[in-house]
Amino acid sequence: MFTFPILGVRKVIERGIADAAANGGFRNPYYGTKPGKDEKPGLWLVGDQGVYLLSNGKLAEGERPLVVYSDECHPVGNPDWWHYKRRHFGGDDGIEFLAAETLIPLFDRNTRCTHLRVQLTETDVSLSLIAR
């Protein structure tokens, strides 16, 4: 299970939308193997050096996407991040797309919540909100 501050998640989505508007759309998380799929506002849940959410708007040359790390799996400040990532995300790198059209209404309906919790199984991605 991975926890992200909702304010940070909103900023990642907003940045992706701004990058897409300025640079011609949204990036394809499937390296072009599934053209048109998930090329819409949202973000990517990425597992590699830690687990983080990444903006998905196309970027200008030399630009970097906005990233927010999970509270449990940040490689700076959490010496156990690698073991946690391996246990809850798996040993391999990976990407899951999370649509803004799912996340934003969820956040807007639950204004007292402060964090998004993402739980992965072999077949599912579950989202829930919590207050801290």
N, C-alpha and C positions, 0 to 999 in steps of 0.2 A: 504494500500500500504506500502511496506517495501523496504528500500534502503540499499544496501550493497556496500562497496568499492570493485571495481573489483580486485585490488591487493590482498585483503583479500580473496576473493572468489577463485582466482587462487591458493593461498596458501592452502586453504582447499582441493581443488581438488587434488593438488600435494601430499599433505600429505596422503590423502586417497589412492592414487595410490601406494605410497611408503609403507604404512601400508599393503596394499593388497599383494604387492610383497614379503614382509618380513613374512607375517603371513597367507598366504593361500587363498587369494581372498577377495571378497567383502561381507559385511554383508547384510542380508536380512531385509529390513525395515518392513516386514509383520510378524515378529516373527515366520517365518517358515510356515505360512498359505498359502503362494504362492511360493513354492520352485522354485528357478531359476529366478523369476521375479525381475528385477531391481538390480541384483547382477552384476553390471558393474560399470565402473568409473563414478562418479558423486558425488552428495551430497544430503543431506536431509535438507529440510526446516522444522524446528521443531518449534512448538508453545507449550510452557509450561511455564516456568519461563522466560518470554520474548519470542522473536522470533529470531531464529538464524539459521545459516547454519552449518552443522555438516559433517565432513569427514566420508566416508562410508567404508573405508578399514577395514578388520578384524584387531583386536588389540591384541598385546601380553598381557599376564596376567598382570593386574594392570595398564596398559596404559590407557590414556584418549585420546579421539579424539580431533582434532583441531576444534575450534568453532569460528565463527565470528557473532556477534550480529548485528541486523538491527539498523540503526541510530535512528529509531523512538521507538524502543521497547527493550531497554537494561535496565534490572532491577537496574543496578548501574548507577546513573547519570541521570536517567529519572524517576522522581517521578510519572508520568502519564502512565508508561508502561503497567500496568494491564488493564486500561481502553482502551488504544489504541489496545492492543492485542485482547481484547474481541470484540471491534468494527470491526476490520479488519481481524481477524483470527477466531474468535469465542471463546466461553467460555471454550470449551473442549480442551484437549491436542490433538495434531495431527502431522502427518508427511506426507510430499509430497516429492517424489523423483524428482530430477532435473538431467538429464543426461549430463555428460561432453561433449558428442558428439554434443549436442545442444549449450551449453554455450561457449566452447572454440572458435569455428568458429565465433560466434556472437561477442565475444570480439576482435578476431583478425581482423575482418572486420571494426571495429569501434574503432580505436586506440585513437581517441580524447576523447572518453567517459571515465568517471572515476567511474561511479557507475551503478550497476545493480538494477533495480526497479522491484519488484515482486508484482503483484496485484492478489488477490484471489477473486473468486466468488464462489457460491455454486457448480458450475459445471466446473470451469476453473481456470487455473493458467496462467497468462499473464506475459511475460518477456519483458522488454524494457531497453534501456541504456540511461543514461543522462550524461551530463558534468557539473561538479560543479567547 
